[in-house]
Amino acid sequence: DTGVSQDPRHKITKRGQNVTFRCDPISEHNRLYWYRQTLGQGPEFLTYFQNEAQLEKSRLLSDRFSAERPKGSFSTLEIQRTEQGDSAMYLCASSTSGTVGPQPQHFGDGTRLSIL
Amino acid sequence: AQTVTQSQPEMSVQEAETVTLSCTYDTSESDYYLFWYKQPPSRQMILVIRQEAYKQQNATENRFSVNFQKAAKSFSLKISDSQLGDAAMYFCAYRSGGNEKLTFGTGTRLTIIP
């Protein structure tokens, strides 16, 4: 399977714990995006990388959230001191940086986070 | 800030019939792109169709077409010959020309009636 891969698919944790999610983009894609989707809503942009550089961060990404893409390949999203409001589906997407118009973002299956 | 509005939380259509999903957006920019994404239950979100704002011609992809009304800031999706596999959440999304992030609407759940 050469699609975007996210791990784990589901994560259940207690409030106050730290969690880390991983995203493996499509191999030739140099752009990687994180979105958050709560029940009944569309995805909300969190951050994006071009290669290893984090080029944009949403105000939604509080100090408790950190994302990395150290070698320009896979990315991790860490949430520290989780809160009830962090319960959501976390989606990763990747794309190339083509020169003709916006390249489509390819999404993974997401990681569903449940905070007890 | 740009906003995307989908005013139809749910829609249903008889199999083989045509259905139109509505989307409006608000922006002051002239360079932007619009997208329709499909999210089947418990499956990945996939791109259905996209439209460049500078193009007057409406985009078409097989049974999917859009009605892009730039002055009205409207971007509706028409699905012809609806099939059972079209059942999904459909999200309208906006992307500024100078920005990578997608801004999504709240989605429309489409049900296909056999």
Boltz contact constraints between the chains, C-beta under 6 A:
constraints:
  - contact:
      token1: [A, 41]
      token2: [B, 106]
      max_distance: 6.0
  - contact:
      token1: [A, 42]
      token2: [B, 91]
      max_distance: 6.0
  - contact:
      token1: [A, 42]
      token2: [B, 104]
      max_distance: 6.0
  - contact:
      token1: [A, 42]
      token2: [B, 105]
      max_distance: 6.0
  - contact:
      token1: [A, 42]
      token2: [B, 106]
      max_distance: 6.0
  - contact:
      token1: [A, 42]
      token2: [B, 107]
      max_distance: 6.0
  - contact:
      token1: [A, 43]
      token2: [B, 104]
      max_distance: 6.0
  - contact:
      token1: [A, 45]
      token2: [B, 101]
      max_distance: 6.0
  - contact:
      token1: [A, 48]
      token2: [B, 100]
      max_distance: 6.0
  - contact:
      token1: [A, 102]
      token2: [B, 33]
      max_distance: 6.0
  - contact:
      token1: [A, 102]
      token2: [B, 95]
      max_distance: 6.0
  - contact:
      token1: [A, 104]
      token2: [B, 47]
      max_distance: 6.0
  - contact:
      token1: [A, 107]
      token2: [B, 44]
      max_distance: 6.0
  - contact:
      token1: [A, 107]
      token2: [B, 45]
      max_distance: 6.0
  - contact:
      token1: [A, 109]
      token2: [B, 44]
      max_distance: 6.0
